[in-house]
Amino acid sequence: MRSAAARTLGSWAVAGALALVGLSFSGAAELQGQDVGAILERASARYAPVTVLCADFHQHRSVPLLGEEHEGRGRLCQARPDRFAMRFTEPKGDVIVMDGTSVWLYWPSVDPVQVVKLPVSASAGGFDLHREFLADPLSKYRATYQGSEVVAGHETHRIRLVPRGTESYAAATVWIDVATPDLRRVRLEEENGSIRTITLENIQIGTPAPAGWFSFVAPKGAQVIS
């Protein structure tokens, strides 16, 4: 359980779900008729002033080493600078909560009596997908424009990002809405070959999260591992 928690946290700390992107690109700025830098900077400007964001999510994780495929659905909300919660409806009851002091990881679908508690500093801010991938978008990544693609009914720009420095993942792909420009999907390619894809729908910006969304109380009888 502890190693599974570490893998999940690393992917989100993308640390790791869930983030604003920093990117830079080499070579010609204009690829397939699109200016990659301009697309990323527009998305960065969109999210820079955002303090609260909620969205429905669908998560798919492929683990080739184990021959496994995992699906998850639910709703996530973040309130900058240090509140985040990803609450699953499938598997029902699974949660990741960052309450400003601690990060709580609880997967009753795997083990209903075990909770992992980590200091907020361990997350390295990686629960904020938009900050991870869109903040200062011309400094952290080499970017390649891969064309347009429809995601959940929205036309998007698909851009592949390769970190210039050391990250917890080998590469990422982001899908940015042509019209808004909202971040519609993120795909993370982990060093071990695993791939995690998170698609966001029903995105709401500025709407307060439900009461208690960023709070977690360990179930009675559960073992809390710090």
Biotite code that builds the C-alpha atoms (Angstrom):
import biotite.structure as struc

atoms = struc.array([
    struc.Atom([0.000, 0.000, 0.000], chain_id="A", res_id=1, res_name="MET", atom_name="CA", element="C"),
    struc.Atom([2.758, 2.391, 0.845], chain_id="A", res_id=2, res_name="ARG", atom_name="CA", element="C"),
    struc.Atom([4.535, 1.841, -2.475], chain_id="A", res_id=3, res_name="SER", atom_name="CA", element="C"),
    struc.Atom([1.245, 2.269, -4.347], chain_id="A", res_id=4, res_name="ALA", atom_name="CA", element="C"),
    struc.Atom([0.679, 5.549, -2.536], chain_id="A", res_id=5, res_name="ALA", atom_name="CA", element="C"),
    struc.Atom([4.136, 6.735, -3.444], chain_id="A", res_id=6, res_name="ALA", atom_name="CA", element="C"),
    struc.Atom([3.530, 5.911, -7.105], chain_id="A", res_id=7, res_name="ARG", atom_name="CA", element="C"),
    struc.Atom([0.235, 7.772, -7.134], chain_id="A", res_id=8, res_name="THR", atom_name="CA", element="C"),
    struc.Atom([1.681, 10.757, -5.325], chain_id="A", res_id=9, res_name="LEU", atom_name="CA", element="C"),
    struc.Atom([4.684, 10.846, -7.666], chain_id="A", res_id=10, res_name="GLY", atom_name="CA", element="C"),
    struc.Atom([2.440, 10.859, -10.698], chain_id="A", res_id=11, res_name="SER", atom_name="CA", element="C"),
    struc.Atom([0.368, 13.711, -9.354], chain_id="A", res_id=12, res_name="TRP", atom_name="CA", element="C"),
    struc.Atom([3.376, 15.553, -8.126], chain_id="A", res_id=13, res_name="ALA", atom_name="CA", element="C"),
    struc.Atom([3.963, 15.163, -11.522], chain_id="A", res_id=14, res_name="VAL", atom_name="CA", element="C"),
    struc.Atom([4.511, 15.206, -9.315], chain_id="A", res_id=15, res_name="ALA", atom_name="CA", element="C"),
    struc.Atom([2.679, 13.140, -10.539], chain_id="A", res_id=16, res_name="GLY", atom_name="CA", element="C"),
    struc.Atom([-4.970, 14.942, -11.350], chain_id="A", res_id=17, res_name="ALA", atom_name="CA", element="C"),
    struc.Atom([-5.941, 16.778, -11.495], chain_id="A", res_id=18, res_name="LEU", atom_name="CA", element="C"),
    struc.Atom([-1.511, 22.388, -12.460], chain_id="A", res_id=19, res_name="ALA", atom_name="CA", element="C"),
    struc.Atom([-0.451, 24.913, -14.881], chain_id="A", res_id=20, res_name="LEU", atom_name="CA", element="C"),
    struc.Atom([2.325, 24.023, -17.390], chain_id="A", res_id=21, res_name="VAL", atom_name="CA", element="C"),
    struc.Atom([5.780, 25.420, -17.991], chain_id="A", res_id=22, res_name="GLY", atom_name="CA", element="C"),
    struc.Atom([7.064, 24.815, -21.480], chain_id="A", res_id=23, res_name="LEU", atom_name="CA", element="C"),
    struc.Atom([9.614, 25.811, -23.990], chain_id="A", res_id=24, res_name="SER", atom_name="CA", element="C"),
    struc.Atom([10.218, 24.579, -27.473], chain_id="A", res_id=25, res_name="PHE", atom_name="CA", element="C"),
    struc.Atom([13.249, 24.405, -29.724], chain_id="A", res_id=26, res_name="SER", atom_name="CA", element="C"),
    struc.Atom([13.373, 24.669, -33.473], chain_id="A", res_id=27, res_name="GLY", atom_name="CA", element="C"),
    struc.Atom([10.704, 26.466, -35.478], chain_id="A", res_id=28, res_name="ALA", atom_name="CA", element="C"),
    struc.Atom([8.028, 28.012, -33.314], chain_id="A", res_id=29, res_name="ALA", atom_name="CA", element="C"),
    struc.Atom([5.394, 27.434, -35.947], chain_id="A", res_id=30, res_name="GLU", atom_name="CA", element="C"),
    struc.Atom([4.496, 23.775, -36.424], chain_id="A", res_id=31, res_name="LEU", atom_name="CA", element="C"),
    struc.Atom([1.685, 22.573, -38.665], chain_id="A", res_id=32, res_name="GLN", atom_name="CA", element="C"),
    struc.Atom([0.409, 26.128, -38.901], chain_id="A", res_id=33, res_name="GLY", atom_name="CA", element="C"),
    struc.Atom([0.234, 26.605, -35.144], chain_id="A", res_id=34, res_name="GLN", atom_name="CA", element="C"),
    struc.Atom([2.485, 28.719, -32.920], chain_id="A", res_id=35, res_name="ASP", atom_name="CA", element="C"),
    struc.Atom([3.107, 26.414, -29.950], chain_id="A", res_id=36, res_name="VAL", atom_name="CA", element="C"),
    struc.Atom([4.413, 29.199, -27.747], chain_id="A", res_id=37, res_name="GLY", atom_name="CA", element="C"),
    struc.Atom([1.350, 31.363, -28.364], chain_id="A", res_id=38, res_name="ALA", atom_name="CA", element="C"),
    struc.Atom([-1.042, 28.495, -27.560], chain_id="A", res_id=39, res_name="ILE", atom_name="CA", element="C"),
    struc.Atom([0.723, 27.747, -24.285], chain_id="A", res_id=40, res_name="LEU", atom_name="CA", element="C"),
    struc.Atom([1.038, 31.377, -23.256], chain_id="A", res_id=41, res_name="GLU", atom_name="CA", element="C"),
    struc.Atom([-2.672, 31.926, -23.902], chain_id="A", res_id=42, res_name="ARG", atom_name="CA", element="C"),
    struc.Atom([-3.513, 28.956, -21.678], chain_id="A", res_id=43, res_name="ALA", atom_name="CA", element="C"),
    struc.Atom([-1.070, 30.194, -19.056], chain_id="A", res_id=44, res_name="SER", atom_name="CA", element="C"),
    struc.Atom([-2.739, 33.617, -19.007], chain_id="A", res_id=45, res_name="ALA", atom_name="CA", element="C"),
    struc.Atom([-6.119, 31.932, -18.684], chain_id="A", res_id=46, res_name="ARG", atom_name="CA", element="C"),
    struc.Atom([-5.174, 30.120, -15.489], chain_id="A", res_id=47, res_name="TYR", atom_name="CA", element="C"),
    struc.Atom([-2.735, 32.551, -13.866], chain_id="A", res_id=48, res_name="ALA", atom_name="CA", element="C"),
    struc.Atom([-5.437, 34.460, -11.911], chain_id="A", res_id=49, res_name="PRO", atom_name="CA", element="C"),
    struc.Atom([-7.530, 31.377, -11.071], chain_id="A", res_id=50, res_name="VAL", atom_name="CA", element="C"),
    struc.Atom([-7.803, 30.623, -7.354], chain_id="A", res_id=51, res_name="THR", atom_name="CA", element="C"),
    struc.Atom([-10.525, 27.957, -7.386], chain_id="A", res_id=52, res_name="VAL", atom_name="CA", element="C"),
    struc.Atom([-11.208, 25.308, -10.023], chain_id="A", res_id=53, res_name="LEU", atom_name="CA", element="C"),
    struc.Atom([-13.402, 22.200, -10.076], chain_id="A", res_id=54, res_name="CYS", atom_name="CA", element="C"),
    struc.Atom([-13.953, 19.608, -12.794], chain_id="A", res_id=55, res_name="ALA", atom_name="CA", element="C"),
    struc.Atom([-15.280, 16.121, -13.372], chain_id="A", res_id=56, res_name="ASP", atom_name="CA", element="C"),
    struc.Atom([-12.463, 13.735, -14.236], chain_id="A", res_id=57, res_name="PHE", atom_name="CA", element="C"),
    struc.Atom([-11.944, 10.422, -15.941], chain_id="A", res_id=58, res_name="HIS", atom_name="CA", element="C"),
    struc.Atom([-8.624, 8.747, -15.233], chain_id="A", res_id=59, res_name="GLN", atom_name="CA", element="C"),
    struc.Atom([-7.094, 5.836, -17.099], chain_id="A", res_id=60, res_name="HIS", atom_name="CA", element="C"),
    struc.Atom([-3.831, 4.208, -16.056], chain_id="A", res_id=61, res_name="ARG", atom_name="CA", element="C"),
    struc.Atom([-1.980, 1.584, -18.046], chain_id="A", res_id=62, res_name="SER", atom_name="CA", element="C"),
    struc.Atom([0.730, -0.439, -16.255], chain_id="A", res_id=63, res_name="VAL", atom_name="CA", element="C"),
    struc.Atom([2.474, -2.572, -18.916], chain_id="A", res_id=64, res_name="PRO", atom_name="CA", element="C"),
    struc.Atom([4.914, -4.145, -16.429], chain_id="A", res_id=65, res_name="LEU", atom_name="CA", element="C"),
    struc.Atom([1.989, -5.719, -14.572], chain_id="A", res_id=66, res_name="LEU", atom_name="CA", element="C"),
    struc.Atom([-0.311, -6.090, -17.552], chain_id="A", res_id=67, res_name="GLY", atom_name="CA", element="C"),
    struc.Atom([-2.921, -3.960, -15.772], chain_id="A", res_id=68, res_name="GLU", atom_name="CA", element="C"),
    struc.Atom([-5.433, -1.294, -16.822], chain_id="A", res_id=69, res_name="GLU", atom_name="CA", element="C"),
    struc.Atom([-7.174, 0.905, -14.226], chain_id="A", res_id=70, res_name="HIS", atom_name="CA", element="C"),
    struc.Atom([-10.127, 3.268, -14.650], chain_id="A", res_id=71, res_name="GLU", atom_name="CA", element="C"),
    struc.Atom([-11.391, 5.954, -12.301], chain_id="A", res_id=72, res_name="GLY", atom_name="CA", element="C"),
    struc.Atom([-14.019, 8.709, -12.296], chain_id="A", res_id=73, res_name="ARG", atom_name="CA", element="C"),
    struc.Atom([-15.078, 11.457, -9.959], chain_id="A", res_id=74, res_name="GLY", atom_name="CA", element="C"),
    struc.Atom([-14.703, 15.151, -9.257], chain_id="A", res_id=75, res_name="ARG", atom_name="CA", element="C"),
    struc.Atom([-11.684, 17.198, -8.306], chain_id="A", res_id=76, res_name="LEU", atom_name="CA", element="C"),
    struc.Atom([-11.372, 20.685, -6.883], chain_id="A", res_id=77, res_name="CYS", atom_name="CA", element="C"),
    struc.Atom([-8.387, 22.823, -6.031], chain_id="A", res_id=78, res_name="GLN", atom_name="CA", element="C"),
    struc.Atom([-8.116, 26.091, -4.131], chain_id="A", res_id=79, res_name="ALA", atom_name="CA", element="C"),
    struc.Atom([-4.739, 27.742, -4.327], chain_id="A", res_id=80, res_name="ARG", atom_name="CA", element="C"),
    struc.Atom([-2.284, 27.711, -2.825], chain_id="A", res_id=81, res_name="PRO", atom_name="CA", element="C"),
    struc.Atom([-2.555, 24.499, -0.809], chain_id="A", res_id=82, res_name="ASP", atom_name="CA", element="C"),
    struc.Atom([-5.983, 22.859, -1.025], chain_id="A", res_id=83, res_name="ARG", atom_name="CA", element="C"),
    struc.Atom([-6.805, 19.987, -3.341], chain_id="A", res_id=84, res_name="PHE", atom_name="CA", element="C"),
    struc.Atom([-9.158, 17.013, -3.312], chain_id="A", res_id=85, res_name="ALA", atom_name="CA", element="C"),
    struc.Atom([-9.828, 14.289, -5.831], chain_id="A", res_id=86, res_name="MET", atom_name="CA", element="C"),
    struc.Atom([-12.907, 12.294, -4.805], chain_id="A", res_id=87, res_name="ARG", atom_name="CA", element="C"),
    struc.Atom([-13.718, 9.159, -6.760], chain_id="A", res_id=88, res_name="PHE", atom_name="CA", element="C"),
    struc.Atom([-17.166, 7.857, -7.573], chain_id="A", res_id=89, res_name="THR", atom_name="CA", element="C"),
    struc.Atom([-15.483, 4.928, -9.345], chain_id="A", res_id=90, res_name="GLU", atom_name="CA", element="C"),
    struc.Atom([-13.938, 3.252, -7.373], chain_id="A", res_id=91, res_name="PRO", atom_name="CA", element="C"),
    struc.Atom([-16.430, 4.680, -4.916], chain_id="A", res_id=92, res_name="LYS", atom_name="CA", element="C"),
    struc.Atom([-14.895, 6.203, -1.791], chain_id="A", res_id=93, res_name="GLY", atom_name="CA", element="C"),
    struc.Atom([-11.284, 6.492, -2.986], chain_id="A", res_id=94, res_name="ASP", atom_name="CA", element="C"),
    struc.Atom([-9.888, 9.936, -2.160], chain_id="A", res_id=95, res_name="VAL", atom_name="CA", element="C"),
    struc.Atom([-6.800, 12.133, -2.321], chain_id="A", res_id=96, res_name="ILE", atom_name="CA", element="C"),
    struc.Atom([-7.070, 15.197, -0.076], chain_id="A", res_id=97, res_name="VAL", atom_name="CA", element="C"),
    struc.Atom([-4.569, 17.991, 0.544], chain_id="A", res_id=98, res_name="MET", atom_name="CA", element="C"),
    struc.Atom([-5.930, 20.072, 3.449], chain_id="A", res_id=99, res_name="ASP", atom_name="CA", element="C"),
    struc.Atom([-3.169, 22.673, 3.677], chain_id="A", res_id=100, res_name="GLY", atom_name="CA", element="C"),
    struc.Atom([-1.193, 20.767, 6.284], chain_id="A", res_id=101, res_name="THR", atom_name="CA", element="C"),
    struc.Atom([-1.221, 17.141, 5.171], chain_id="A", res_id=102, res_name="SER", atom_name="CA", element="C"),
    struc.Atom([-1.870, 14.997, 2.118], chain_id="A", res_id=103, res_name="VAL", atom_name="CA", element="C"),
    struc.Atom([-4.254, 12.094, 2.772], chain_id="A", res_id=104, res_name="TRP", atom_name="CA", element="C"),
    struc.Atom([-4.364, 9.064, 0.479], chain_id="A", res_id=105, res_name="LEU", atom_name="CA", element="C"),
    struc.Atom([-7.165, 6.590, 1.106], chain_id="A", res_id=106, res_name="TYR", atom_name="CA", element="C"),
    struc.Atom([-8.174, 3.771, -1.248], chain_id="A", res_id=107, res_name="TRP", atom_name="CA", element="C"),
    struc.Atom([-10.854, 1.595, 0.326], chain_id="A", res_id=108, res_name="PRO", atom_name="CA", element="C"),
    struc.Atom([-11.111, -0.185, -3.024], chain_id="A", res_id=109, res_name="SER", atom_name="CA", element="C"),
    struc.Atom([-7.629, -1.566, -2.294], chain_id="A", res_id=110, res_name="VAL", atom_name="CA", element="C"),
    struc.Atom([-7.445, -1.589, 1.511], chain_id="A", res_id=111, res_name="ASP", atom_name="CA", element="C"),
    struc.Atom([-10.347, -0.175, 3.571], chain_id="A", res_id=112, res_name="PRO", atom_name="CA", element="C"),
    struc.Atom([-8.369, 0.009, 6.821], chain_id="A", res_id=113, res_name="VAL", atom_name="CA", element="C"),
    struc.Atom([-5.213, 1.794, 5.702], chain_id="A", res_id=114, res_name="GLN", atom_name="CA", element="C"),
    struc.Atom([-4.650, 5.533, 5.224], chain_id="A", res_id=115, res_name="VAL", atom_name="CA", element="C"),
    struc.Atom([-1.416, 7.215, 4.112], chain_id="A", res_id=116, res_name="VAL", atom_name="CA", element="C"),
    struc.Atom([-0.644, 10.666, 5.537], chain_id="A", res_id=117, res_name="LYS", atom_name="CA", element="C"),
    struc.Atom([2.157, 12.812, 4.102], chain_id="A", res_id=118, res_name="LEU", atom_name="CA", element="C"),
    struc.Atom([3.316, 16.389, 4.728], chain_id="A", res_id=119, res_name="PRO", atom_name="CA", element="C"),
    struc.Atom([2.151, 18.929, 2.178], chain_id="A", res_id=120, res_name="VAL", atom_name="CA", element="C"),
    struc.Atom([5.787, 19.621, 1.276], chain_id="A", res_id=121, res_name="SER", atom_name="CA", element="C"),
    struc.Atom([6.068, 16.079, -0.119], chain_id="A", res_id=122, res_name="ALA", atom_name="CA", element="C"),
    struc.Atom([3.621, 16.929, -2.882], chain_id="A", res_id=123, res_name="SER", atom_name="CA", element="C"),
    struc.Atom([5.916, 19.648, -4.300], chain_id="A", res_id=124, res_name="ALA", atom_name="CA", element="C"),
    struc.Atom([2.857, 21.491, -5.567], chain_id="A", res_id=125, res_name="GLY", atom_name="CA", element="C"),
    struc.Atom([2.266, 18.774, -8.129], chain_id="A", res_id=126, res_name="GLY", atom_name="CA", element="C"),
    struc.Atom([-1.431, 18.384, -7.365], chain_id="A", res_id=127, res_name="PHE", atom_name="CA", element="C"),
    struc.Atom([-2.036, 21.604, -9.282], chain_id="A", res_id=128, res_name="ASP", atom_name="CA", element="C"),
    struc.Atom([-2.130, 20.285, -12.852], chain_id="A", res_id=129, res_name="LEU", atom_name="CA", element="C"),
    struc.Atom([-2.389, 23.722, -14.381], chain_id="A", res_id=130, res_name="HIS", atom_name="CA", element="C"),
    struc.Atom([0.581, 25.130, -12.473], chain_id="A", res_id=131, res_name="ARG", atom_name="CA", element="C"),
    struc.Atom([2.583, 22.020, -13.311], chain_id="A", res_id=132, res_name="GLU", atom_name="CA", element="C"),
    struc.Atom([2.007, 22.315, -17.037], chain_id="A", res_id=133, res_name="PHE", atom_name="CA", element="C"),
    struc.Atom([1.003, 25.890, -17.846], chain_id="A", res_id=134, res_name="LEU", atom_name="CA", element="C"),
    struc.Atom([2.770, 28.232, -15.412], chain_id="A", res_id=135, res_name="ALA", atom_name="CA", element="C"),
    struc.Atom([5.660, 29.981, -17.142], chain_id="A", res_id=136, res_name="ASP", atom_name="CA", element="C"),
    struc.Atom([5.041, 27.901, -20.274], chain_id="A", res_id=137, res_name="PRO", atom_name="CA", element="C"),
    struc.Atom([8.246, 28.682, -22.134], chain_id="A", res_id=138, res_name="LEU", atom_name="CA", element="C"),
    struc.Atom([10.810, 27.655, -19.547], chain_id="A", res_id=139, res_name="SER", atom_name="CA", element="C"),
    struc.Atom([10.364, 24.030, -18.429], chain_id="A", res_id=140, res_name="LYS", atom_name="CA", element="C"),
    struc.Atom([9.645, 21.885, -21.476], chain_id="A", res_id=141, res_name="TYR", atom_name="CA", element="C"),
    struc.Atom([10.448, 21.237, -25.098], chain_id="A", res_id=142, res_name="ARG", atom_name="CA", element="C"),
    struc.Atom([7.115, 21.296, -26.899], chain_id="A", res_id=143, res_name="ALA", atom_name="CA", element="C"),
    struc.Atom([5.946, 19.697, -30.137], chain_id="A", res_id=144, res_name="THR", atom_name="CA", element="C"),
    struc.Atom([2.621, 20.497, -31.753], chain_id="A", res_id=145, res_name="TYR", atom_name="CA", element="C"),
    struc.Atom([0.910, 17.211, -32.709], chain_id="A", res_id=146, res_name="GLN", atom_name="CA", element="C"),
    struc.Atom([-2.216, 18.539, -34.377], chain_id="A", res_id=147, res_name="GLY", atom_name="CA", element="C"),
    struc.Atom([-5.842, 19.071, -33.429], chain_id="A", res_id=148, res_name="SER", atom_name="CA", element="C"),
    struc.Atom([-8.073, 16.492, -31.733], chain_id="A", res_id=149, res_name="GLU", atom_name="CA", element="C"),
    struc.Atom([-11.615, 16.430, -30.367], chain_id="A", res_id=150, res_name="VAL", atom_name="CA", element="C"),
    struc.Atom([-11.734, 15.692, -26.611], chain_id="A", res_id=151, res_name="VAL", atom_name="CA", element="C"),
    struc.Atom([-15.111, 15.258, -24.909], chain_id="A", res_id=152, res_name="ALA", atom_name="CA", element="C"),
    struc.Atom([-16.761, 17.210, -27.699], chain_id="A", res_id=153, res_name="GLY", atom_name="CA", element="C"),
    struc.Atom([-14.239, 20.067, -27.702], chain_id="A", res_id=154, res_name="HIS", atom_name="CA", element="C"),
    struc.Atom([-11.700, 20.827, -30.427], chain_id="A", res_id=155, res_name="GLU", atom_name="CA", element="C"),
    struc.Atom([-8.246, 20.951, -28.856], chain_id="A", res_id=156, res_name="THR", atom_name="CA", element="C"),
    struc.Atom([-4.596, 21.531, -29.632], chain_id="A", res_id=157, res_name="HIS", atom_name="CA", element="C"),
    struc.Atom([-2.517, 18.450, -28.780], chain_id="A", res_id=158, res_name="ARG", atom_name="CA", element="C"),
    struc.Atom([0.994, 19.306, -27.580], chain_id="A", res_id=159, res_name="ILE", atom_name="CA", element="C"),
    struc.Atom([3.697, 16.914, -26.403], chain_id="A", res_id=160, res_name="ARG", atom_name="CA", element="C"),
    struc.Atom([6.017, 18.138, -23.641], chain_id="A", res_id=161, res_name="LEU", atom_name="CA", element="C"),
    struc.Atom([9.440, 16.777, -22.794], chain_id="A", res_id=162, res_name="VAL", atom_name="CA", element="C"),
    struc.Atom([10.968, 18.143, -19.565], chain_id="A", res_id=163, res_name="PRO", atom_name="CA", element="C"),
    struc.Atom([14.243, 19.992, -19.886], chain_id="A", res_id=164, res_name="ARG", atom_name="CA", element="C"),
    struc.Atom([15.202, 19.020, -16.342], chain_id="A", res_id=165, res_name="GLY", atom_name="CA", element="C"),
    struc.Atom([14.533, 16.115, -14.017], chain_id="A", res_id=166, res_name="THR", atom_name="CA", element="C"),
    struc.Atom([10.867, 15.329, -13.393], chain_id="A", res_id=167, res_name="GLU", atom_name="CA", element="C"),
    struc.Atom([8.946, 12.374, -11.982], chain_id="A", res_id=168, res_name="SER", atom_name="CA", element="C"),
    struc.Atom([7.779, 11.525, -15.510], chain_id="A", res_id=169, res_name="TYR", atom_name="CA", element="C"),
    struc.Atom([9.495, 11.104, -18.867], chain_id="A", res_id=170, res_name="ALA", atom_name="CA", element="C"),
    struc.Atom([7.089, 13.172, -20.954], chain_id="A", res_id=171, res_name="ALA", atom_name="CA", element="C"),
    struc.Atom([3.574, 14.581, -20.969], chain_id="A", res_id=172, res_name="ALA", atom_name="CA", element="C"),
    struc.Atom([0.952, 15.491, -23.523], chain_id="A", res_id=173, res_name="THR", atom_name="CA", element="C"),
    struc.Atom([-1.624, 18.235, -22.962], chain_id="A", res_id=174, res_name="VAL", atom_name="CA", element="C"),
    struc.Atom([-4.821, 18.952, -24.863], chain_id="A", res_id=175, res_name="TRP", atom_name="CA", element="C"),
    struc.Atom([-5.778, 22.645, -24.769], chain_id="A", res_id=176, res_name="ILE", atom_name="CA", element="C"),
    struc.Atom([-9.227, 23.801, -25.852], chain_id="A", res_id=177, res_name="ASP", atom_name="CA", element="C"),
    struc.Atom([-9.068, 25.857, -29.031], chain_id="A", res_id=178, res_name="VAL", atom_name="CA", element="C"),
    struc.Atom([-11.909, 28.150, -27.963], chain_id="A", res_id=179, res_name="ALA", atom_name="CA", element="C"),
    struc.Atom([-11.505, 28.788, -24.231], chain_id="A", res_id=180, res_name="THR", atom_name="CA", element="C"),
    struc.Atom([-8.481, 27.764, -23.764], chain_id="A", res_id=181, res_name="PRO", atom_name="CA", element="C"),
    struc.Atom([-9.142, 25.221, -21.006], chain_id="A", res_id=182, res_name="ASP", atom_name="CA", element="C"),
    struc.Atom([-6.897, 22.287, -20.212], chain_id="A", res_id=183, res_name="LEU", atom_name="CA", element="C"),
    struc.Atom([-9.025, 19.321, -21.315], chain_id="A", res_id=184, res_name="ARG", atom_name="CA", element="C"),
    struc.Atom([-6.674, 16.371, -20.957], chain_id="A", res_id=185, res_name="ARG", atom_name="CA", element="C"),
    struc.Atom([-3.239, 15.478, -19.588], chain_id="A", res_id=186, res_name="VAL", atom_name="CA", element="C"),
    struc.Atom([-1.287, 12.304, -20.318], chain_id="A", res_id=187, res_name="ARG", atom_name="CA", element="C"),
    struc.Atom([1.780, 11.399, -18.262], chain_id="A", res_id=188, res_name="LEU", atom_name="CA", element="C"),
    struc.Atom([4.375, 8.918, -19.445], chain_id="A", res_id=189, res_name="GLU", atom_name="CA", element="C"),
    struc.Atom([6.162, 7.555, -16.384], chain_id="A", res_id=190, res_name="GLU", atom_name="CA", element="C"),
    struc.Atom([9.735, 6.281, -16.381], chain_id="A", res_id=191, res_name="GLU", atom_name="CA", element="C"),
    struc.Atom([8.577, 2.693, -15.783], chain_id="A", res_id=192, res_name="ASN", atom_name="CA", element="C"),
    struc.Atom([6.408, 2.739, -18.903], chain_id="A", res_id=193, res_name="GLY", atom_name="CA", element="C"),
    struc.Atom([3.114, 3.367, -17.127], chain_id="A", res_id=194, res_name="SER", atom_name="CA", element="C"),
    struc.Atom([0.807, 5.913, -18.708], chain_id="A", res_id=195, res_name="ILE", atom_name="CA", element="C"),
    struc.Atom([-1.777, 7.963, -16.804], chain_id="A", res_id=196, res_name="ARG", atom_name="CA", element="C"),
    struc.Atom([-4.391, 9.951, -18.727], chain_id="A", res_id=197, res_name="THR", atom_name="CA", element="C"),
    struc.Atom([-6.747, 12.427, -17.021], chain_id="A", res_id=198, res_name="ILE", atom_name="CA", element="C"),
    struc.Atom([-9.631, 13.982, -18.966], chain_id="A", res_id=199, res_name="THR", atom_name="CA", element="C"),
    struc.Atom([-11.478, 16.968, -17.498], chain_id="A", res_id=200, res_name="LEU", atom_name="CA", element="C"),
    struc.Atom([-15.116, 17.868, -18.159], chain_id="A", res_id=201, res_name="GLU", atom_name="CA", element="C"),
    struc.Atom([-17.692, 20.236, -16.645], chain_id="A", res_id=202, res_name="ASN", atom_name="CA", element="C"),
    struc.Atom([-14.895, 22.641, -15.723], chain_id="A", res_id=203, res_name="ILE", atom_name="CA", element="C"),
    struc.Atom([-15.951, 25.378, -13.320], chain_id="A", res_id=204, res_name="GLN", atom_name="CA", element="C"),
    struc.Atom([-13.678, 28.304, -12.510], chain_id="A", res_id=205, res_name="ILE", atom_name="CA", element="C"),
    struc.Atom([-14.275, 30.555, -9.513], chain_id="A", res_id=206, res_name="GLY", atom_name="CA", element="C"),
    struc.Atom([-17.120, 28.486, -8.057], chain_id="A", res_id=207, res_name="THR", atom_name="CA", element="C"),
    struc.Atom([-16.402, 27.551, -4.424], chain_id="A", res_id=208, res_name="PRO", atom_name="CA", element="C"),
    struc.Atom([-15.855, 23.868, -3.701], chain_id="A", res_id=209, res_name="ALA", atom_name="CA", element="C"),
    struc.Atom([-18.569, 22.089, -1.678], chain_id="A", res_id=210, res_name="PRO", atom_name="CA", element="C"),
    struc.Atom([-18.341, 22.464, 2.101], chain_id="A", res_id=211, res_name="ALA", atom_name="CA", element="C"),
    struc.Atom([-15.848, 20.061, 3.623], chain_id="A", res_id=212, res_name="GLY", atom_name="CA", element="C"),
    struc.Atom([-14.335, 19.176, 0.252], chain_id="A", res_id=213, res_name="TRP", atom_name="CA", element="C"),
    struc.Atom([-10.778, 19.761, 1.470], chain_id="A", res_id=214, res_name="PHE", atom_name="CA", element="C"),
    struc.Atom([-11.197, 17.969, 4.806], chain_id="A", res_id=215, res_name="SER", atom_name="CA", element="C"),
    struc.Atom([-10.479, 14.345, 5.617], chain_id="A", res_id=216, res_name="PHE", atom_name="CA", element="C"),
    struc.Atom([-11.064, 12.301, 8.755], chain_id="A", res_id=217, res_name="VAL", atom_name="CA", element="C"),
    struc.Atom([-9.647, 8.801, 8.848], chain_id="A", res_id=218, res_name="ALA", atom_name="CA", element="C"),
    struc.Atom([-12.379, 6.163, 9.244], chain_id="A", res_id=219, res_name="PRO", atom_name="CA", element="C"),
    struc.Atom([-12.743, 4.664, 12.696], chain_id="A", res_id=220, res_name="LYS", atom_name="CA", element="C"),
    struc.Atom([-10.376, 1.751, 13.098], chain_id="A", res_id=221, res_name="GLY", atom_name="CA", element="C"),
    struc.Atom([-8.204, 2.666, 10.115], chain_id="A", res_id=222, res_name="ALA", atom_name="CA", element="C"),
    struc.Atom([-4.419, 2.527, 10.425], chain_id="A", res_id=223, res_name="GLN", atom_name="CA", element="C"),
    struc.Atom([-2.791, 5.850, 9.543], chain_id="A", res_id=224, res_name="VAL", atom_name="CA", element="C"),
    struc.Atom([0.703, 5.497, 8.086], chain_id="A", res_id=225, res_name="ILE", atom_name="CA", element="C"),
    struc.Atom([2.740, 8.702, 8.234], chain_id="A", res_id=226, res_name="SER", atom_name="CA", element="C"),
])
